[in-house]
Amino acid sequence: MGERTEKLLLLDTASLYFRAYFGVPDSVKAPDGTPVNAVRGLLDMIARLVNDHRPTRLVMCWDDDWRPQFRVDAIPSYKAHRVAVEVPGTTGVEEVPDTLSPQVPIIVEVLQALGIARVGVPGYEADDVIGTLVAREVAKEDRAPVDVITGDRDLFQLVDDAVPVRVLYTIRGIKDLMAIDQAVLKEKYAVSSGPGYADMAVLRGDPSDGLPGVPGIGEKTAAQLVHRYGSLDGILAARDAGDPGLTATQRRRLVESADYLAVAPAVVRVAPDAPVGELDDRLPSVVADAGALVALAETWGLSSSVKRVVDALAG
């Protein structure tokens, strides 16, 4: 493998394998008839990302807990509509297509045989793993540029041109990622920083995550308030001071939503300090377990996709 400029790729794995599942026909099956469309699609994504971006380090970030208790304790509606099975003592089992669930353990085995780092933390989402790894990189003197690959807008809060940290957003697919930097945040959302995006998201809410937001304050108004007062804290200080920059209706809505606004930031903002252990995130040029990889490729009919990843790693 030739010299590559230092670069860290952090992949929001579930976001990508869900996209692969719905983007690759379910007629793609293993010899025994098991659907492997998500596995094939994810492997092809990894090969494409490595070839296109030439990272030196890469981490597949994992949801060990898709609906962490600390977020549910703060806002019980958080992702509640996605719960398929209520399980006492847990926050429930996520509703996942029947033919996707059996593919996840295959993904785990193939990544292990390839030697590509995969990291999750009990009690935290992949977003929190990503946020923590970004925070660690930012703290280094010799920090590398970071690209976060996801279809989740929540991670726009990590964008920081100074590092730089970009989000490569999959709205147009893995072949044509939308690079989100601070200029794009300003153009599309009228906020000038990642933290500003998080503050706007708190106010706006997100029905897809069960976050109500402040009634009557949509994305445009939320962005205007963040711009005017600098941050959510600044907005709340203006609310409490009776600042004339807030209309009477806006102030009333912010007052009525005080309980939500007291807890929502901890739900919306990704954790920068999840207990992620030390890991070797160097992208391997040689697979970790060639024998296991060959067996997995034969068993699940993945030979062409596995070869694309192996070739990309060696390239």
Buried (B, 14 or more C-beta within 10 A) or exposed (E): EEEBEEBBBBBBBBBBBBBBBEBBEBEBBBEEEBBBBBBBBBBBBBBBBBBEBBBBBBBBBBBBBBBBEBBBEBBEEBBBEBBEEEEEEEBBBBEBEEBBEEBBEBBBBBBBBBBBBBBBBEBBBBBBBBBBBBBEBBEEEEBBBBBBBBBBBBBBBBBBBEBBBBBBBBEEEBEEBEEBBBEBBBEEBBBBBBBBBBBBBBBBBBEEBBBEBBEEBEBEBBBBBBBEBBBBEBBBEBBEEEBEEBEEEBBEBBEEBEEBBEBBBBBBBBBBEBEBEEEEBEBBEEBEBEEBBBEBBEBBBBEEBBEBBBEBBEE
